[in-house]
Amino acid sequence: MKKKSMDLVRLSEETKKLTAMIVEDEKEANRLLSATFSNFFSDVYSTFNGKDGLEVYKKYQPDIVFVDIIMPEMDGITLSRKIRELNKHQIIVIISASNDITKISETIEIGVNSFIQKPIDTDKIIELLTAIADIIRKRKKIETKTFSISLPLDVYEVVDTAAKSESISKNAIVIRALRDFYKEALAN
């Protein structure tokens, strides 16, 4: 039990840096999801149909979108398609009671990240949030890979010597030099 509560603390620390949007037409389900997810996300936006959901999405661009399939004005499949057109990397999770295999296969075609069947239990939510945190962690690793730069040999030797004397990376020396250079250039 202690490991599970520790995992929840770590999970919450990771997800609290993220925002979420819930698009669910059933008022009670929307309220429960909003209350639950507010424990995990910094901001939770909530709408009751796809049309409003699209407007809220455009305004706030949340990190994760939770969508019901069957809703008035614009269903979850259409909403998911429109969101995919705006952002092909958006994390979209379908939360639905629908067993309609045609609708479920459409969501797969669109490329939603996950599908959760209602009613939702706590373990499923924790599993889902853990998977989402993993996806985001992997994306950030890709985005923050160390850069590579080719330097003339004489400059390389200066950077190498400075890095060894200060026990820091060569990249840190290059970054510092570039920062100082641009600071000086902007001052003039």
Protein Blocks (a to p, Z undefined) as FASTA:
>chain_A
ZZmmmmmmmmmmmmmmpccddddfblklmmmmmmmmmmmpmbdcddfbfklmmmmmmmno
pabdcddfbdghiafklmmmmmmmmomkbccddddfbfbfklmmmmmmnopabdcddddd
fklmmmmmmmmmmmmmmmmmmmmgccdddddfklmmmmmmmmmmnopafklmmmmmmmmm
mmmmmmZZ
